[in-house]
Amino acid sequence: MSVFRRLLAAGVGAAAARYALREIRSAPAGPALERTNFRGRTVTLAAGPALAIGASGAAAAGAASVPAGAATLVAGLGAGAVGLYDDVVGARPEQQAAKGFTGHLAALQQGRVTAGLVKIAGVGAAGLAAAVLLSADAGVAGHRRRQRQSALGRGVDVLLGAGVVAGTANLVNLLDLRPGRALKSGLLLGAPLTGGRHGGIAAGAVGASTGLLPADLGEDVMLGDSGANSLGAVLGVALAARTGPLGRAALLTALVGLTAASEKVSFTSVIASTPGLRELDALGRRAD
């Protein structure tokens, strides 16, 4: 993919995300998306669906093939939709008790289906559908590889790809605890992925993230689960599209390890106590 096409995908992502944010904020349902952030400021969750639309659309437009573009749309919009459901329904008082993956499973054992569990299942389904679409990528090299793979091998490859997409979506969401943190993480992860055949996918996500970063840092908006999950899912597709079974297995192992660590350790505490990360995290943010 040419540099011009990647830059175009990034520009489209930034413009689309900012336009979607304005439209969603001014829609009749806009006031229902207002929330209070960690510092007591009123912000809007409209940035979540705006990022999902901008990143998914631009990344799909920048994809190298129709199957890869379809995978990007399914992952980004699917994760964004179930994330928005959790943002809205999960804010209800009866939903607040269940926290983390173990909390949602405990609620299920008691016969309650939480909004968070719906989100987890939805992100997983979106990741699986995206991985199936990626397996249909019509690239010549991919076709030759599939010819050599057994049905079992292809199935394992798809499951690993689904895990990478869903795991990346979850990881970015886990980082969305302070203004700008999830978008900065997306930029750091996405920028190195803008090269190569599938670079346009990451370029679209990077552009959309850049377009919304000033408003996020200024505590005017909040990504919520919708934006963070969608950004992570799109970047997960970019990762899965450029790796084979071994690469996907390594990525999934790292993602599972980080997710497990998040149940025991506060990422915010780790960042605050680590020189370099602490300054990067605070860069551009309002002073406490």
N, C-alpha and C positions, 0 to 999 in steps of 0.2 A: 504494500500500500504506500502511495506517495505521501510525502510530508504535507503537501497541500490538502489532501483528503483528510488526514488526521487533524490538521489545524481547522479545517472546515467543520469536522465533527465536534471538535471542542467548542468552536464558536457557536454552533447551532445549539449545543447543550447548554451553554451559559445563557443565551438569549431565550431559549424555550423555558428554562427553569425560572428565570426572572419574570417572564410574561405570565407563566402559570401561577406564580406566587401572587401577582397583582390580581389576576382574575379570581382566584380562590378566596383571597382576603375580602374582595368586594362582593362576593356571592352572598345570597341570603343566609347560607349556612356558615358563613365566615365567623360570626361571633361565637358560635358553638365550639370553635376550635381554639379559643383563647384559654391559656393556662397560666399558672404562676410558676416561675422557675425557682432554682435553688436559692436565689437571693431575694425572692419576693417580688420580682418584676413581672408585669403582665406581658406575656409573649403569645405568639400564635403558632399553632401546629400546622398552619397552611404550608410551611416550607417542606413538610414531609411529602405530601402528594405532589407538590411542585417539583421536588427533586426526583421523585419516582418517574414523573412524566418526562422531564427534561433529560435525565440521565438515560432512561430506557430508550426513548425515542431517538436521541442522538447516537447512542451506542449502536442501536440496531441499524441506523442509516450508515454508520461507519463500518459495519461488519463486512467481512470479506466474502460472505456467501449468504444465500437466503436462509439455509438452516441455522447458521450462526446468528443471523439477525433475529430469526424467530425465537431462538433460545434466549436471546437477550431480552426480548419483549416479555416472554412468558415469565422469566425469572424476576426481572425488575418490576414489572407491573403486578405480578402475582404476589411477590413479597411485600410490595408497597400497599396493596389492597388489604391483605390480612393484618399488616402492621397498623394500618389506619383503623381497622376494626378493633384491635387491641387498644389503640390510643383512646378511642371513644368509649367502647363498652368496658374496657379494663379500668377506666377511671371511676366506675360506679363503686359505691362503698362496699357492696357485697363481694366485689372482686379483689379488694385490696389485700386480703389476708394471704393469698397465695403468691409467694415470691420465688423466683428462680425455677429451674427445671424440676428440682425435687419437690418444690411446693405445688407445682401444677399436677405432678403425678400423684402426690398425696391427696389433692382435692379430687382427682379422678377416682381414686380408690374409695372415696367417700360418696361417689355417685354424682359429683359436680364436674361439669365441663366448663373450665374457665376460658376467658377470652385469650389468655396467654397460651393455653393449650391449643386453641383453634389456630393461633398464630404459628405455633411451632409446627403443627401438622400442615398448615398451608404453605409455609416456607419450604418444608421438606418436599411437598408435592410439586411445588414450582421448580425446585432444584432437580427433582427426578425428571420432570417433563423437559426441562432445559437440557439435561444430560442426554436424554433420548434423541432430542433434535440435533445436538452436537454430534452424536454418533452417525447421523445421516449426512454430515458435512461432505460435500461432493468433491473436495480437493483430491487430486490424484494420489498424493502420498497417503492420505487417510484411506482411500479406497484400497490401495495395495496392502496397507496394514490390516484392514478389516478382512481382506481375503485370507490372510495368514492366521487370523484369530479364530478360535473355536467359538461356538455359541456361548459356552460358559465364560470364556475370556471376555467376550463382548459384554456379557451381562455384568461381570465384575467391574469392567471399565466404566459402564454406565452408573453403577452404584457408587463407585469412587467419585465420579464426576458430580453426582447429585450431592454427595457428602461435602465436596469442596464448595459448591455453590451455597448450600444451606449453612455450612460452617462459617464461611466468610461473612454471610449475611448476619449471623448471630454474633460474630466477633465484633464487627463494626457497631452493632447495636449495644454491645457491652461497653464500648468506649464512649457512648453518647451520654456522658454524665456532666459535662461542662461545655460552655459555649465554644463552638469551633472545633472541639476535639475530634469528633467523628469525621468531619469534613477534612481536617488536616491529615488524619490517618488515611482517608481515602485518597488524598493527593499523594501522600508518600508511597502508598501501595500502587496506585494507578500510574503514576508518572513513568516508572521503569517499564511498564507493560505496554506503553504506547508505540513501541517499535515492533517490527515483524508483521507477518500476514494478518494477525488478529489485533493489531495495535489500535485500529479504529474503535473497537469496543471500549477499551480503557480510555481513549481520548474523549469520547462522548461523556463518560462518567466524570473525568477530570474537569472538563469544561463546565458541566452543570454544577459541580462542587465549587468551582472557582466563582461562578456567578452568584451563589448564595452565601459564600463565606463572609463577606462584610456584614450582612444582616444578621448572621448567626453570631459572629463575634461581638456585634453591637447589642446583643440581647434583645433584638427586635422580633426574632423568630426562634423556633425550636424545631429540630428535625423530627423528634419522636420516633416511635418504632417504624412508622411508615417510611420516613426518609432514610434512616440508618439501615434498616433491613434491605430496602431497595438498592441503595448504593452498594452495600456489601454483596448482594446477589449479582449485580451487574459485574462487579469486579471478580466475583467468583467464576462467572462465565468466562471472563477474559483469562483467568488462570487455567480453568479446565480446558479451554479451547487450545491452549498452547502446550499442554502436557499429556504424556501418555500414562499408562497404568502406574508405573513406578513413581513418576512425578506426582501424580494425584494421590497416591498412597502416602508419600512423604508429606505433602501439604495437609492431607486429612489428619495425619498423626499429630502434626503441629497444632492444627486447629482444635482437635479434641483435647490436647494437653492444655492449651490456653483456656479453653472453656472450663475444664475441670479446675484449673487454678483459680478462676474467677469465683468459684463457689467458696473458696477458702481465703483468698487474698483480695484486698481492695486494689484495683488498678489505679484508682485515684491516689491512694497512699503511696504506691510504688512510684508513680510519676512524680509526685510531690517530693519524694526523697531521693530522686535520681538527677544529678546535675546534667544539663543538656536537655533531657526530656522535660524537666520542670520549666525551663526557659522557653522551649519550643511550645509547650502547652499554653503558656501564658501570653505568647506573642500575639499582639493585636487585640487582646481581650480588654474589657473595661477593668480598671483598677478596683481591687476589693475595698 
